[in-house]
């Protein structure tokens, strides 16, 4: 009788939770597996909630660049200006005039191409190092890793605006008068930004997995500078070259330079097809690059 009473007083043994029940309980309390990749929708919401962090990271990096030098932030403008000077000496003075065929104002043409390509070049190179350059932050804090390629591209955009202002002043000084067409420079730069951002996602994942690839990016971008037609007219070079010429005109780097130049220079024109292609490149690479980066979210900083 006493044994029966003691048995009745003991609490019932809890039933172990099944895997499904344990998962539901964790989700109900906002818990998730450490280092797991969140669903795409949840990931986008996390990114939006971290927008202030992204902006703070981008602005601090922009401010910190060149701070160790005497001229500081002036290098953001001086560097492309010095490149323009070098290219003008080589392609505007030493090389034969045929290299400038189809260009009425070589200085303005060169300035726009150099300044915009410098943004593209920096975005690709620094985007590839987005994870590696902040690896301590990645290992110490939990946040959507896409914050890093986004902040890098925003940093380059911040750095570009003073240079763009100088670019506009130079074009004005060359005798080109602003009109409504100049407003097309805004969407041209915006599309270029999305294209660079998409490749920033792609390169950040690739270089994070295989660091040696980071050494190849500057080499590839050096080749891209020639393919983009920074200091010569792609349109003139492509004339009469059949399929290869058409492919050269459709190449993204040359296309975005053409869109920007067509906004400010009457000698350069961009068709509706050019704009449609520019939008396609920007949207496709931004979306696919983001998804490609997100798929490896759980692996960043764990090598």
Secondary structure, 3 states (H helix, E strand, C coil): CHHHHHHHHCCCCCCCCCHHHHHHHHHHCCCCCCCCCCCHHHHHHHHHHCHHHHHHHHHHHHHHCCCCCCCHHHHHHHHHHHHHHHHHHHHHHHCCHHHHCCCCCHHHHHHHHHHHHHHHHHHHHHHHCCCHHHHHHHHHCCCCCHHHHHHHHHHHHHHHHHHHHHHHHHHHHCCCCCCHHHHHHHHHHHHHHHHHHHHHHHHHHHHHHCHHHHHHHHHHHHHHHHHCCCCCCHHHHHCCCHHHHHHHHHCHHHHHHHHHHHHHCCCCCCCHHHHHHHHHHHHHHHHHHHHHHHCCHHHCCCC
